[in-house]
Amino acid sequence: LHEDRPNGVMAFERVFDGEPRMVCVVNAGRGSWAGGEYGVWVGSGRLREVFCSQAPELGGMEGQVSNGDGVQDSADGKLWISLPMQSTLLFEEVYE
């Protein structure tokens, strides 16, 4: 879905019959973006973050910001997210 070599960011999706689409975003780089500054190509859809490897309860680095559990709509094919450094985020498509 998404490849940003200079920043070390990629995204891919998994789709199985009868299950919601899942989008995985991997930031292998040291850059971070807060306040919905990073645009990830996902196509259309409404997505909710269900996992962030930098979450405090998982021992994440202090000061890293994720997207919470609110539903976000894609705009022009991109999902605008907060993306912590050296993290993996998992989003689930919402069909409500």
N, C-alpha and C positions, 0 to 999 in steps of 0.2 A: 504493500500500500504506500509506504513512505520510506524514502532513503535520503538522509542528509549526512553525507560523508564528512564534510568539514567539521560538523559538530558532534559526530558519532551517534546520531539518532536514527533509529529505524522503527517501522511499525508493520505488523502483519495481522491478518485476521484468521479466525477459525470459525467455520460454519458447519453445523451438523443438523440434519433433518429433525425438526421438532424442538430444537434448542435455540436460544437467542444467539445472535452473532456476537463473538468476542473479539475485541481489538487489543492487541498487546503492543505497548510502546516501550522501547528499550533506549535509555540514554546511557551509553557507555562512555560518554565524555565528561569533562569536568565543568561544563557550562550548566547554568540553571536559569530558569525563566519563571517568574512569579506573575500573578495577576492576569493569567490567561494570555500571556504574550507569545506563546509558541503555537504555530499552526501545523497540525498533523493532517496529512491527506488521508481521509477516511471514506470519501464519497458522501452519500446522504445518510441521515439517521439521527436518532436521539440516543445518547450514550450516558451511562453513569459509571463513575470510577468505583470498582469493587476491590481493588488491591493496589497498594503503593509500598514498594520495598523500603522506602525511606520513612514510613510511618513511625512515630515515636514508640508505639507499643511493640514494634518489631526491632527496636534498637537503632532506628535511623539517625542520621546526622542532625544535630541541633540546627534549627533555623530553616530547614527545608520545608517548602510549602507544597501541598498536594491540592487536589480538586474537591475534596470532601465527597459526600455521597449524593449531591444534587444532580439532576438530569441536565445535560447540556445538548443543545441543538447544533448540528454542523451548519456552517455557513460557507457557501461557494465551494463545497467539497472538503472543507477543512474543519477540524475540531480545534478550537482555540483553548489551550490548556496551560496550567502551571506545570512545569516539568523540573523536578529536582535533579541535581547532578547524580550521576552514577546510580540510576534507579530503573526499576521496571514497574510500569503501570499497566493495569488490566481494566478494560472498560467493557461493560455489557450493554448491548443494544436494548432499548426500552420501547415497547410497542403500545404504550397507553395513550 
